[in-house]
């Protein structure tokens, strides 16, 4: 789960204390590296973007977005804006809808930390996954566009676009389950949860046979997309911080959790009247993805969903631990941590076939 939620593109304001930089130095870099750039340049900061500070760069003729590593000491491999730039550049060349990127600067001497610049893509963002701003007649086309986009992503050959080493190929579920189980069990400050314990014991022995490796987004959902202002067309998929090489069914069934979770847990719509809203049923949505990706169906769906619920719950458990240690504190973090027992319980019930 990314830390950059609605607040990231929910508005901008003055650059926050400690997040400023030499605008003249950035202006000079833009002149040298961004085709068609012309100042003068002014800078605003998006209200969110706590993981990687995010800025709107305004000129008289167009706007850009800058993403940078935060100032200060960082853990190795954390805040990897270089990875974000790499996947955006590769996918853009492959024709996948992402914001066009203009350049990566790995020289911390320019503005204090490495950064990259991309277009500011203007359009609609739907924060509610039931898409309440649309009519029932409009919704099916938007859901079909999401389905087509994730199928398109999983159909791209990583080797062919230079992303063959973007992650470890193979054994994705075993590695992920081991990683998140270890993090969950080692974080004593966050305590233990009976349903999490059960899932950590159950999941390793249930991994389906066979293996696949594709590019995976890691947080694919309606509010991580910028849509055309009036058409059911995705202009840019956002939030690539969790992207890697992984199993496509892990990625698709994370997206599918919208059918199984309530609105207060990452915008699910469990309990909504899908027929009245004219949202496709889960069965129809799965069938559409399978048709696009050449599958006969998805066996072991409860495993895939339970895996994603466990993974997401383990991430929340880590936030709980940071709060207990005094290294994370916000109303948003607390509200997320409050969902942990409910999410873990849903994961266990799903694994036991007692879900939806």
C-alpha positions in Angstrom: 0.0 0.0 0.0 1.4 3.4 -1.0 1.5 6.2 1.5 0.5 8.6 -1.3 -3.3 8.6 -1.2 -5.9 11.1 -2.1 -4.0 13.9 -0.6 -1.2 13.6 -3.2 -3.3 14.9 -6.0 -6.0 16.4 -3.8 -4.4 19.9 -3.9 -1.2 21.8 -3.6 0.1 24.5 -1.3 3.3 26.3 -0.3 6.4 24.1 -0.1 6.6 22.7 3.5 9.4 23.5 5.9 12.4 21.4 5.2 11.2 20.4 1.8 12.4 23.5 -0.1 15.2 23.6 -2.6 17.0 25.9 -5.0 14.4 26.8 -7.7 17.0 28.5 -9.9 19.1 25.3 -9.9 16.0 23.3 -10.9 15.2 25.9 -13.6 18.7 25.5 -15.1 18.4 21.7 -15.0 15.0 21.9 -16.7 16.3 24.1 -19.5 19.1 21.5 -20.1 17.1 18.3 -19.9 13.4 18.9 -20.6 12.5 19.5 -24.3 10.4 22.5 -24.9 10.8 23.8 -21.4 10.5 27.6 -20.9 10.3 29.4 -17.6 9.7 31.3 -15.4 9.2 28.5 -12.9 7.1 28.4 -9.7 6.8 25.5 -7.4 4.0 24.2 -5.2 3.9 21.0 -3.1 1.2 18.4 -3.1 -0.4 18.1 0.3 0.5 14.4 0.6 3.5 12.6 -0.8 5.0 11.7 2.6 6.9 8.8 1.1 8.5 10.7 -1.8 7.7 14.5 -1.7 5.8 15.5 -4.8 5.7 19.0 -6.3 3.7 20.8 -9.1 6.0 22.8 -11.3 4.2 25.6 -13.0 5.3 27.6 -16.1 3.3 30.0 -18.3 2.5 27.3 -20.8 2.4 23.9 -19.0 2.7 22.1 -15.7 5.0 19.3 -14.6 5.3 17.0 -11.6 8.5 16.5 -9.7 9.1 13.5 -7.4 12.1 13.4 -5.2 13.7 11.4 -2.4 13.0 13.1 0.9 15.8 14.9 2.6 17.8 13.3 5.4 19.2 9.9 6.1 17.4 7.1 4.3 17.3 3.3 4.5 19.2 1.5 1.7 16.8 0.9 -1.3 14.0 3.1 0.2 12.3 5.9 -1.7 13.6 4.6 -5.0 12.5 7.3 -7.4 15.0 5.8 -9.8 12.9 2.7 -10.0 9.7 4.7 -10.5 11.3 6.6 -13.3 12.6 3.5 -14.9 9.2 1.7 -15.0 7.4 4.8 -16.2 9.9 5.4 -19.0 9.7 1.7 -20.1 5.9 1.4 -20.0 5.5 4.7 -21.7 7.6 3.5 -24.6 5.5 0.3 -24.7 2.3 2.3 -25.1 0.9 1.7 -21.6 -1.0 4.7 -20.1 1.5 6.4 -17.7 2.5 10.0 -17.3 5.2 10.9 -19.8 8.6 11.3 -18.1 11.1 14.0 -19.1 14.2 13.1 -17.1 15.9 11.6 -14.1 18.5 13.5 -12.0 20.6 11.3 -9.8 22.9 14.2 -8.8 21.9 15.2 -5.3 23.8 18.5 -5.8 21.0 20.0 -7.9 18.1 20.2 -5.4 19.5 18.1 -2.5 18.2 14.7 -3.4 17.7 12.7 -6.7 14.4 13.4 -8.5 12.6 13.0 -11.8 10.2 15.1 -13.7 7.1 14.0 -15.6 4.0 15.6 -17.2 1.2 16.8 -15.0 -1.6 14.8 -16.5 -5.0 16.6 -16.1 -8.2 14.6 -15.8 -10.6 12.9 -13.4 -9.7 10.8 -10.4 -12.4 8.7 -8.7 -11.7 8.4 -5.0 -14.8 6.1 -4.5 -14.5 2.8 -6.3 -18.2 2.6 -7.0 -17.7 5.7 -9.2 -20.7 7.6 -7.8 -20.1 10.6 -10.2 -21.1 8.4 -13.1 -24.5 7.1 -14.2 -25.4 3.4 -14.1 -25.3 3.5 -17.9 -21.7 4.9 -17.9 -20.1 2.6 -15.2 -19.6 -0.6 -17.2 -17.3 1.1 -19.7 -15.1 2.4 -16.9 -14.8 -0.9 -15.2 -14.0 -2.5 -18.6 -11.3 0.1 -19.1 -9.7 -0.8 -15.8 -9.9 -4.5 -16.6 -8.3 -3.9 -20.0 -5.5 -1.8 -18.5 -4.4 -4.4 -16.0 -4.6 -7.2 -18.7 -2.5 -5.0 -21.0 0.1 -4.5 -18.2 0.3 -8.3 -17.6 0.7 -8.9 -21.4 3.8 -6.8 -21.7 7.1 -8.8 -21.9 9.5 -7.3 -19.3 12.5 -8.5 -21.3 11.3 -6.8 -24.4 11.1 -3.3 -22.8 14.3 -3.6 -20.7 12.7 -4.6 -17.4 13.9 -8.2 -17.3 15.8 -7.5 -14.1 13.2 -5.2 -12.5 12.5 -7.9 -9.9 13.3 -11.5 -9.1 11.5 -13.9 -11.5 9.6 -16.9 -10.1 8.4 -18.1 -6.7 6.7 -14.8 -6.1 4.1 -16.1 -3.6 6.6 -18.1 -1.5 8.9 -15.1 -1.3 6.2 -12.7 -0.5 4.6 -14.9 2.2 8.0 -15.5 3.8 8.8 -11.8 3.7 5.6 -10.5 5.2 5.3 -13.3 7.7 8.8 -12.6 9.0 8.1 -8.9 9.2 4.8 -9.5 11.0 6.3 -12.0 13.5 9.4 -9.9 14.2 7.6 -6.6 15.0 7.0 -7.2 18.6 5.9 -3.6 19.2 2.8 -4.1 17.1 1.7 -7.3 19.0 0.1 -10.3 17.4 -3.3 -11.1 15.9 -4.8 -14.6 16.0 -6.1 -14.4 12.4 -2.8 -13.2 11.1 -1.1 -16.0 12.9 -3.5 -18.4 11.2 -2.9 -17.0 7.8 0.9 -17.0 8.2 0.7 -20.7 9.0 -1.9 -21.6 6.3 -0.7 -19.7 3.2 2.7 -21.4 2.6 1.1 -24.8 2.1 -1.6 -23.6 -0.3 0.4 -22.0 -3.0 -1.1 -23.2 -6.4 1.1 -25.1 -8.8 2.6 -23.4 -11.8 4.4 -20.1 -12.0 4.3 -16.9 -14.1 6.2 -13.7 -14.1 5.0 -10.3 -15.4 5.3 -6.7 -14.5 2.9 -6.1 -11.6 1.7 -2.7 -10.3 1.1 -3.7 -6.7 -1.6 -1.2 -5.9 -3.9 -1.3 -8.9 -7.3 0.4 -8.1 -9.6 3.1 -9.4 -8.1 6.0 -7.3 -4.6 5.3 -8.7 -5.7 6.4 -12.2 -6.3 9.6 -14.0 -9.2 9.4 -16.4 -10.1 11.4 -19.5 -12.4 14.3 -18.4 -15.4 12.9 -20.3 -14.5 9.5 -21.7 -14.0 6.0 -20.1 -10.4 6.2 -21.0 -7.4 5.9 -18.6 -4.8 8.6 -19.3 -2.3 7.6 -16.7 -1.9 4.9 -14.0 -0.3 6.4 -10.9 1.6 5.1 -7.9 4.3 2.7 -9.1 6.2 2.5 -5.8 5.2 -1.2 -5.2 5.8 -2.3 -8.8 8.1 -5.2 -9.5 8.2 -8.5 -11.4 5.7 -10.8 -9.9 2.8 -13.1 -10.5 0.0 -11.5 -12.5 -2.8 -13.2 -10.5 -1.4 -11.7 -7.3 -1.8 -8.3 -9.0 -5.2 -8.9 -10.5 -6.7 -10.4 -7.3 -5.4 -7.4 -5.3 -7.5 -5.3 -7.6 -10.3 -7.8 -7.1 -10.4 -7.1 -3.4 -12.7 -4.2 -4.1 -15.5 -6.9 -4.2 -14.6 -8.3 -0.8 -13.7 -5.3 1.4 -16.0 -2.6 2.9 -15.6 1.0 1.8 -13.4 2.0 4.8 -10.8 -0.5 3.8 -9.0 0.7 0.6 -12.3 1.7 -0.9 -13.9 -1.7 -1.3 -17.6 -1.9 -2.2 -18.7 -5.1 -0.4 -22.4 -4.7 0.5 -23.1 -2.3 -2.3 -26.0 -3.1 -4.7 -23.9 -3.9 -7.7 -26.9 -4.6 -9.9 -28.5 -1.2 -9.1 -25.1 0.5 -9.7 -24.6 -1.5 -12.9 -21.2 -2.6 -11.7 -20.1 -6.0 -13.2 -20.3 -9.0 -10.9 -17.1 -10.5 -9.7 -17.6 -13.5 -12.0 -18.1 -11.3 -15.0 -15.1 -9.2 -14.2 -12.9 -12.2 -13.7 -14.2 -13.7 -17.0 -13.3 -10.5 -18.9 -9.7 -10.5 -17.5 -9.4 -14.2 -18.3 -10.6 -13.6 -21.9 -8.1 -10.8 -22.3 -5.2 -12.9 -20.9 -6.0 -16.2 -22.5 -7.0 -18.0 -19.3 -9.7 -20.6 -18.9 -10.5 -19.2 -15.4 -8.8 -18.6 -12.0 -8.7 -21.7 -9.8 -7.9 -21.3 -6.1 -9.4 -17.8 -6.0 -9.7 -17.9 -2.1 -6.0 -18.4 -1.8 -5.1 -15.4 -4.0 -7.5 -13.1 -2.1 -6.4 -14.3 1.3 -2.8 -13.8 0.3 -3.5 -10.2 -0.7 -5.4 -9.5 2.5 -2.6 -11.0 4.6 0.0 -8.9 2.6 -2.0 -5.7 3.1 -2.7 -6.5 6.8 1.1 -7.1 7.3 1.8 -3.7 5.8 -0.7 -2.1 8.2 0.8 -4.1 11.1 4.2 -2.5 10.2 2.6 0.9 10.4 1.1 -0.1 13.8 4.6 -1.0 14.9 6.1 2.3 13.8 3.3 4.1 15.7 4.1 2.1 18.8 7.7 3.1 18.5 6.9 6.7 17.9 8.2 6.9 14.4 4.8 7.3 12.7 1.8 9.3 13.8 -1.1 10.8 11.9 -4.9 10.5 11.9 -4.7 8.6 8.6 -2.2 6.1 10.0 -4.4 5.5 13.1 -7.5 5.0 11.0 -5.7 2.5 8.9 -4.3 0.6 11.9 -7.8 0.4 13.3 -8.9 -1.7 10.3 -6.2 -4.4 10.9 -8.3 -6.8 13.0 -11.3 -6.6 10.6 -9.0 -7.1 7.6 -7.2 -10.1 9.1 -10.6 -11.7 10.0 -11.9 -11.2 6.5 -8.7 -12.8 5.1 -9.1 -15.8 7.3 -12.8 -16.2 6.5 -11.9 -15.9 2.8 -9.3 -18.6 3.0 -11.8 -20.9 4.7 -14.3 -20.3 2.0 -16.6 -18.2 4.1 -16.0 -14.9 2.3 -18.5 -13.1 0.1 
